[in-house]
């Protein structure tokens, strides 16, 4: 993730006109006199020496954890949705997929009368990689005449088959490829850690992009470039099979129901989806708190999709208070809530999401306070992880804290669950997915307006 942001910084820097980059100017240099003033300002008193000793010998996260605040937090909720076990995305960026499939699996458990069930994330992972490869190559064909330093072109080169995604990504995959049970296409070593697979496929695609642009420079038409693309995709498919296995066209699933009877089902992935997922995924709409743009508007983000022929992510931009109202309404109707948030701040591995739980200000003696808009605009904060809200604790009808189901395994958090204080919701959640039936008429009307297009470099496009 650090490399991704460094790349984006370089893209933005290189795209600036040369007149905006100042020439050498000694007025802003670090002079010996200025450095000496820094040394004199550092007073080696007892608190400073103690902090130096502590931080140089320990993990700063452990030192910064606000133990007093942690002791005040309980993990009780007066409303909870029954779940069927914590999932684990391991060392991959598939949280968006896990959170979505976790919302859908209760219907399978209820329908077939079983205690536990998990969809195969590997099945969707395979098709997501292939579709992203196709999307990337199509983008290279479309931008084949772009200059090498074109801002959009450079952004498109960044991590072509990244693990991350959005809600619309999983909707498109499920509707095209269906779903299968976990044991039909189980996890592999490469779904536990996808780094090598992604690196190899990315390198192969970037090599192919260079060839597409060379062919275009020689006068080859789009039809010829797409013929070349097909050959590249055959190799990508082969690489995916090597790493992830072959997706089933048809499968037989055997399971034991609550009456201890063995049931056998034979179907295709699409047939299984239509029989088990009893909701229209297109009814789910995306609400976003995008601090950089006016609220109560409909937006679409360029190239925020994983299928070349699919629509880009569109959303209505609302203040977080209104988003919270819709989330509470749907949750209390026993609907888990898919959400995207920044988990790099005020979250510890013991299952707490609370402003101030990581008290770096006290540890270092500095002021880090900043409002949500400035944190987002200056790239301190952005949606980085997707999870599901499955419970809430209310006082006088207002949420005090929320119960979060994560996909980091049962050995993290509170046996895989997190307690999110309500102020954390306001500060760190950026998007939720809500069925249209829970939205008010004015918000539904916003979705009917022609969306305003945001560029490919908009920070909300970031996949997590």
Number of C-alpha atoms within 10 A of each C-alpha: 8 6 9 11 12 11 15 17 12 11 19 14 13 14 13 11 8 10 7 8 10 7 8 8 7 8 7 7 9 9 11 9 8 10 11 10 11 11 9 9 9 9 11 11 8 9 10 14 11 11 15 13 11 14 16 9 9 10 10 15 14 12 17 18 19 19 13 9 15 18 8 7 15 10 15 14 15 9 16 18 16 11 16 14 16 17 17 18 19 17 13 16 23 26 26 27 26 25 26 22 19 24 18 18 20 22 15 21 18 12 13 15 14 17 15 13 18 21 21 19 21 24 27 22 19 19 20 24 21 21 20 20 26 23 21 26 27 19 17 24 21 12 15 21 13 15 11 10 12 14 18 18 20 19 17 17 15 16 17 22 22 22 21 20 23 26 24 24 23 23 17 20 20 21 16 12 19 19 25 29 19 15 13 18 21 16 17 13 10 19 22 15 15 19 15 11 17 19 15 13 23 21 13 14 25 19 11 17 21 13 15 23 19 13 17 17 12 9 10 13 12 16 10 13 20 15 10 16 20 13 10 18 17 12 13 21 18 14 16 22 13 12 17 22 17 14 19 13 10 15 17 11 14 13 13 14 14 11 8 10 9 10 11 10 11 12 15 18 23 18 15 18 18 16 12 19 18 12 12 11 17 12 12 18 21 22 24 25 26 23 20 14 13 12 14 14 17 23 21 19 22 18 22 24 24 29 22 17 11 14 17 18 19 22 23 24 24 23 18 20 12 11 22 17 14 19 22 23 14 17 19 15 10 15 18 30 25 26 27 26 22 21 17 14 18 20 22 21 12 16 21 25 30 25 19 18 19 24 19 19 13 13 16 14 11 9 9 8 8 10 9 18 16 13 15 20 14 9 11 13 21 25 22 21 24 30 25 24 27 23 26 25 20 16 9 6 8 12 16 15 25 26 25 25 28 27 26 20 16 15 13 17 21 15 16 21 25 23 27 23 20 20 14 21 19 16 20 26 23 26 26 26 23 24 18 15 12 16 17 10 10 9 17 15 10 17 18 9 12 11 16 12 13 18 15 18 19 12 19 21 21 17 18 21
